[in-house]
Amino acid sequence: MGYVVKKAAQRFEEKKAAIYVRVSTQYQVDRASLPVQREELINYAKYALGISDYVIFEDAGYSAKNTDRPDYQQMMARMRTGEFSHLLVWKIDRISRNLLDFSVMYAELKELGVVFVSKNEQFDTSSAMGEAMLKIILIFAELERKTTSERVSAVFVSRANDGIWNGGKVPYGYSYDKESKTFSIAEDEAKIVRLIYSLYESEKSIVRVARIMNERGLKSRAGNDWSPTTVHTILSSPFYSGTYRYNYRDESNTKRFREKGKDEWVLVENHHPAIVSPERQAAVGVILESKHYNKNATYQRKNVHVFAGLLTCGCCGSTMAATTDKVRADGWRPSMYICSRRRKSEDCTNKYVSDVTLGPFVLNFFANLIKASNSFGRTTSIETLEKKLLRGEALSHVDHIERPGLEELYNHLRSGFDEKRFEPPTIAATETSADLSERDLLLSEKRRLERALNRLKTIYLYGDDEMASKDFNIERERITKALSEVDSRINELDIANAFDLSLSDEAFMQKASQFILTQQLLDKRYVNYERFIRKIDPKIVKDFLNETVSNFCIKDGLTTSILLKNGIELRFSYKTAE
């Protein structure tokens, strides 16, 4: 058995496949598309790949537009534990039709050492040619998806220009007749819409309007409390003045709403009965503009709320919503976070928290945690650990860390489990570590075989004992064949790394960014948050926190607890004001 065959046998001695099947419509589900995919992929795993150990993941009725699918997410979570050696699919578009999503997923598979196999396209990525084919197919799949999307969009824009409603949620205040395809005013809801306009004209605050509505016990169509966002939507939508607006949303990014340029909008005036006059809505629009709800929208979208999605209200348990604070004299505009329940009503009395106080506390705490983790030794006491964690001006008002969480962190560090979690990551070359070590082994083996071939020639030509030509030729052929196999595998790795250049560059930049962040936290005795966040890309800090922290609990402007991703929760007790 050749060297490369032996290497593959050692690497995949215990094979286990993740089989992923997906159909996007109920029609496909009904036609037994899932069972067909499932059966053929099981047979392919058994008889083509020699894998009898497998787990099936199914997503029925989910689109391939993005990867937000339950079984797909579960599969990737298990993949990261090292459970699987192969990922087997019917076609590559079963994973995603989005080139970026697939590229991110595939880069992760490579890092995990998982082989990707597409049964229908008849290739697998254990070979350089299979990997090259995969990337070519992906480009054409993305082109086909975008072309189809453009055709569909053109049809809908044409329909909208003709005044035909393209479907969706019927706006609050209206009802829709499917037979006549016309809108009529739902008077019960229309009264609420007019009230919202009247309240805003007097209060000039969408937060205040939402509170008044909720205090009066008025509910939305779904029976929920009114939020400032819903109030703003009703005040700003031209639908309420009788105008149908279409093609104003840029849906290329499914995670974030953006408006297209106004020259691309389709506006059909007098499309349906108006609840408010165009003049009244225009006047309300002027107030909205002056209150900055539409003004500087581009700047607001670019603002990175570092702690968004990580803060919980310590009074009522609601999430805390992010918004932008006032611009400071030096041009810095920090974020501020307000209890989402308090924005709707006065039931919650929790104070807001700003980057001005939250940022220094969090970054200095993590700088202390990284340093304490790196200097932790067998003789370190729990009291010493606590002193190190609370070092610096930003944490000087903390009296102590409550014992249960502190003890858990102490035992965590003492046991040595995952103690490199907070160390600066190493910056690797564009090759993955697995490819790099295999290439080094191959080069070493190549040098050994070349030495063996030279020794064989020396023995044959100059040795004291005569060597038969037949024996010489057999041994030379064996060594030459092994050399050829090694050269072939080195070439495969080089081609694979050439094709993976863009993905490796992205991974390199992510690791480099994390390295810069943690290195700067280690180098500074005190982290000036404003100066730090204006110097470094805020997204790097946000990504670091999202990978490290599950939740910050905020009460009266103070951080009362931090729940880390590893399950350890640290609770802070503060000094009483003298």
N, C-alpha and C positions, 0 to 999 in steps of 0.2 A: 504494500500500500504506500503511495507517494506521500511526501511530506504534507502537502496541502490537504489531502484527504484525511490524514491523521489529525491535523489541526482542526478541521471541521468536525470530525467525530468527537474530539475532546470537548469542543465548544458547545455542541448541541447534544451531548450525551443524554440529557433529560429534556426532551422537547415537550412543550405545552403550547397549544394554540388558543388565541382569542379569536373566535369567529364572530364577525359583525355583519348583521343583516338589517336593511332598512328599506321601507317603501314610503312614498310621500303622500299618497292619497288613499281614501277609503276604497276607491274602485280597485286599486292594485291589491289592497289587502283582501278584498272579497274574492278576487280571482286567484287566491292562493299563491301569490307571488312570494310571500315569506316562507311558506313550507318548501317551495321549490328551491329557493336560494339556500335554505337551511340544509336540505337533504344533499344537494350537490356539493356544498362546501364541506360537509362532514365526510363525504366519500372522497373528495379531493385531498383533505387532510390525511385520511387513513391510507389511501392507495398511492397518491402521488408524492406526498411529503413524508409518509411513514409516521404520522402522529396520531396516536389513539387517545391521548389525553387532551381534552379541549373543553372550553366553556363558551356557550352561545350567548351573545348579547343582541337584543332585538329592539328596534325603535319603529313602531308602526304608525304611519300617518304623520311623520315628521319630515319637513323640508330639509334639503341639503344647503340651504342658503347660509346657515351658520352651524356651529357645533353645539348649540344649546339644546341638547337632547339627553334625557335621563340615563338611558343605558350606555350611551357613548361616554358620558362623563364618568359613570361607574367603571366602565372598562378601562379608561385612561388612569383612573385612580389606582386600580389594581395593577395596571401595567407598571406604574411607578414603583411598586413594591418588588419588582423583579420576578413576578409570578409567571410571565409568559416569555417564550422565545420567538413566537411568530404571531403576526396579525394577518388574518386571512379574510378577504372581502370578495364579493361577487364582481364588482367593478369599483374603480377608484372614486367614482362620483357617489358611491354609497356613503363614503366618509364626508366629503364636502365638495361642492362645486365652486367654492371660493378658494382661489389659488393661495391667498395669504394664510387662511385658516389651515389649509392642508400643509403648506410649507412649515408652519409652526409645529404642527403635529408630527410631521415627518422628521423634522430636526430633533424633536424629543425622542422619537423612536430610535434614531441613530445613536443618540447619546446613551439610551438604555440598552443598546445592542440587540434590538428587536428587528427581525426580518419582516418586511412588508410584502405580502403576496396578493396579487389580483388574479383571480381564477379566470375571468372572462378575457382579460387582455393577455393572459398567458405570460406573465413575467413575475420575477421576484427580485428583491433588491439585494440579495446575497451576492449578485454579480454586478460588475460595473456597467455592463450593457443594459441590464434590467433597470438599474437606477437611472441611466440616461434616458431610456424609453419612458420611464415614469414621468420625468420632468417635461419631456416633449408633449406627452399626452395631456398633462395638466394644463399646459399653455393653451392647447386647442380646446380643451373642455371649458376653460375660463372664457375664451373668445366666443364659443357657442352660447354660453349662458348670457354673456353681455349682449350679443346680437339678438337673442330671443327677447331679452328684457327690453331692449330698445324698440323692437317691433311692437311689443305689448304696450309700452308706454305711449308710442305714437298713436295707437288705436284709441287709448283712453283720452289722450289730449284732444283728438279729433271729436270724440263723443262730447267732451266737456265744452268744446267750442260751439257745438250744436245745442248746448243747453241741457244735455242728458246727464243726470246724476250718475256717478260711477260707483255708488254704493258706499258702505261704511256705516258708522254709528249715526243714527238720526240725532241731530243736534237738540239739546234741551230746549223746550219751548215749542217744538214742532212734532207733527205726526206725518207719516208718509204712506200714501195709498199705492200699493204695488200694481193695482189694475190700471189706474189712470196715470201712474208715475208722476204724481204731483205732491207737493208739500202743502199742509194746512197748519194754522196756528192752533196749538193745544193751550187753550185759554188758562187752565189752572197753572201750568208751568210758565206761560207768558207773563202772568202777574208777578211771578218771582223774578223773571228777567228784568221787567220794568222797575221793580223794587231795587234790584242790584244797581241799575243805572242811577236811580234817584239817590240811593245811599252814597254811591261813589261821588256824585256831583257835590254832595254836602260834606262828606268825610275826607275825600281825596286820599284814601288809603285802602288798598285791597285787604290788608291784614285786619283793619278795623271793620270793614264791611263783612268779612267772613265771620268775625266774632259776633257781630250784631245778629247775623242770620242764625248762628248756632244758639245764641242766647234766647232767641225767639222760638227755638224748637223747629226751625225750618230745615228740611232734609233735601238732599239731591234725589234724582230719579232712582238711584240705587239704594236710597235710604241711609246714605252716609252724611256725616257733617260736611259743611262747606269748607274748602281750603282756599287760601289766597290764590293758588295756581288756577283753580277752577273759576274763581271770580274773574281773574285776569283774562282767561280764555273767552268768557262771555262778553267782556267789555271790548276785547280787541278783534273778535271775529266779525268780518263783514257780512256773514250769513244773516245776522240779526237785523241788518238794514236792507235785506232783500237781494244781496249779491252772492252768487255762487263763485267760490274761489277754488281753483284746482291747479295742480302742478307747481305748488309753491314750496313743497318739502323736498329736500335732498335726502333720499333714502339709501344712498350708497353706503353710509355708515349706519348699521342697524342699531348701534348702541347709543347714538347721539342724534338729536334733532337739529337740523340746520335748515335755514331758509335759502332758496335759490334766489338769483337775481330777479328783480321785479319784471324785467323784460321777458322772462320765461313764464310768468304767471298767466293763467287763463282766468279772466274775470268776466262773468256774465251778469250784468245788472238787470234788475227787475225779474229775476229768475223765479221768485216766490214771494208770498206776502211778507212784508217787513213788520217786525215787532217794535223797533225803534226807527226813527227817521234817520236818513243818511247824515243830516246836519247835526243831529244830537250825537250820533256816534263819532262824527269828526271832532266835535267839541270835547268829548270824553278822551279821544285819542290824543288831543293836545295836552291834556292833563297827564295822561300816561307818559307821554314823551318827556314832560317836564319833571316827572318823578323818577326818571331813569329806568323805567321798565323796558323801554325799547332802545333808549339812547345807549351808545357804547356797547351794544349787544355783542359785537365782534370781540371787543376787549374782554368782556365777561366770559365769553366762551373759551378764550385762551387762558383765563385764570385757572390755575391748578389749586384746588382745595385739598391740601395735603392730608387732612384728617377726615375727609368726607367718607361716610359709610362706616366709620370706626367708632363713633361717639354715641353713647346712650345716656339719656337723662337719668340722673340719680334720684329724681323725685317721683316720676311716673313710669319710667322704663321705656318711654318712646325713643325713637331715633332722633338725633339732632340734625337739623337741616343746615346745609352750608349756604352762605351768601357772602358778598364782598363787603368789607368794612369801609370806612371813610379813607380817602387818600391822605397819607401823612405829608408833612411839610417837605420831607426829603424825596417824595414821589412813591414811597412804598405803599402798596394797598394790601393789607393783610386780609385773611378770611376771618369770618366770625360764624359761630354755630349756635343755633337757637332750637330749643325743644319744638319738634313739629306739632305737638299737641297744643303748646302755648300759642303758637301762631294761629290756631283755629279757635281757641277759647281761653278763658282765664282760669280754668281748672288747675293748671300747673303754674307754680310760682317760681320755677327754677330760673336762675340768671343765665344770660348768654355767656359764652366763653370765646375768646379771640386768640388768633395766632400769637398775639403780643405776649400773652401769659402762658398759653398752652405749649407753644413751640419751644421756648427755652426749657421748660420743665421736662418735656418728653425727650428732646435731643440730648440734654445733659444727663438724664437718667440712663439712656441707652449708651452714651459714652462711658459712664461709670460702670454699667453692666458689662460692656465689652472688656474694659480694663480689668475689672474684678474677675471675670472669667479667665482671662489670659494669665493673671498673676495668682490664681487660686492654687493652693498647695495642700498637702496633707495636714499641715499645722495651722491652716487658716481656721479661725473660730467663726461662729455665726455672728458674734458681735462685731468682729472685724469686717465681715462681709457687709453687714448693715451700714457701718460707717462709710465704707467705700461707695455703696450705692447712693447714699444721701449726701455725698460730698458736693460742695459748691453752692454759690449764692442762689441759684434757681430752685434748689431743694431745701434751703435753709429753714423754711417755715414748716417743714414736715417734722413731726415729733418722733415718729417711729413707723416701721413697717410691721403690720400685724403678724404675729408669730406663725400661724399655720402656713401661709404662703411663703414666708421667709424660710421656714424650715424645709419646705418642699424644694425650693430653689437651692438651698444649701446642700441637701441630700442629692439633688440632681447633679450639681457640680462635683460633689465629693465622689459620687459613684463613677464619674468619668463618662457617663452616658451623654453622647452628643455634645461634648464640651467644646467642640470646635464650631458650634452653631454661630457664634458671634465673631469668629475670627475673620480677618480680611480674606476674601476668596482669592485663589491663585489665578493668574491670567495665563491660560493655555494658548498654545499655537492653534492654527486653524484646524488641525487634525484633532479628532476626539482622542481621549487618552487610550481607549481600547485599540484604535487604529495605530496610534503611535507606538504602543508597546509591541503590537504584532509586527509592525514594520521593523522595529529594532531587532526582534527575534529573527525575522527573515534575513536581515542583513548579516547578522551573526552567523546564521546557518549557511548563508551563501559563502562567507569567508572560509568557514570550516570545510565546505565541499570543495572549494577551489584549492585549498591546501592539500586535501586528500587526493585530488586529481593530479596535482604536481608531484606529490610523493609517489603515486602510482606510476607515473611516467619515469621518475628517477629510478625506482626499483626495477622497472622493466628494461631500461636502457643500461643502467650501471650497477645493478645489484649483483652480489656474489653468487646468489642462487638464481639459476636460470628460471624465467617465468614463461609459461606457455603463451603463445599469441592468443589462443582461444580464451584463456582465463583473463588475460589483459583486456581483450575486447569486451567481454561480458561485464567486467567490473567498471571499465571506462563508460560503457553504455548506461550502467545503473547510476553512476555519479552524474553523468551528463543529463540524464532524464530528471534527476532530482533537482539539479541546478536550473533546468528549464522551468520546472514547476514553481520553484522559488521566485525566479525572475517574473513569471507570469502573475503570481500573486502580488508582488511588489508593484507591478504595472497597474493591476486592478485597483490597488489602494490609492495610487497616485492619481488615476483617472477619477475615482470616486471623490477624492478631496478637491480636484479641480472643479468638478460639477457642483460641489457643495460650498463653493467659495462665498456666495452671498449669505447663505444661512450661517456659515461659520463666522463671518464678519459680524453678523447681528449678535450671535451668542458671545463673541469676543467683546463687543461693545457693552453688552449687558454686564458681563463679568468685570470689565474695566471700570464701569460706572460704580458698581458695588464696591470694588476695591478702593476707588477714590473716596467714596463716602465713608467707609469704615476706617480707612487710613487717616482721614481728617478728624474723625471723632476720636481716634486714638491719640493723635498728635496734640490735641488742644486740652488744656486743663479746664477751660471754661468755653463753651460754645455760645457765641453771640448769634442767636437765631436769625435775626433780621439780616445781618451781614452774611451769614452762612447761606441762607435760602436765596439771597439775591445773587450770590456768586455761583452756586451750583444749580443744575436743572432741578426744579421742585419735584418733577416726576420721579427722579431717582430716590428722593426721600420718601415719597408716597409709596413707591414699589417696595422699598425696604420695610416700611411699616406694615404694609399689607401682607408681606411674607412672614413677618415676625409676630404681629399682634392680631388677636381676634376682636378685642374690644377695649375701649377706654370708657370708664363711667365718670360722668361729670356732675357735680352738685355745687351750686352757688359759686360757679366760676373756678372750682378746684377739681383736680383729678383725684377721685377717691379710690380708684382701683385700675389696674392694668391686667387684662387676661391675655397671656401669651399663647401662641399657636400650639405649644406643647402641653397646654392645659393648666399650667401654673398661673394662679391668680395672686397678685400682690396688692394688698389693701393698705392705704396710707392714712395714718392718723395725724392731724395737724395740731400745732401748738395753739393754745387759746390766747386771744389778744389780751395784752396786759392793760 
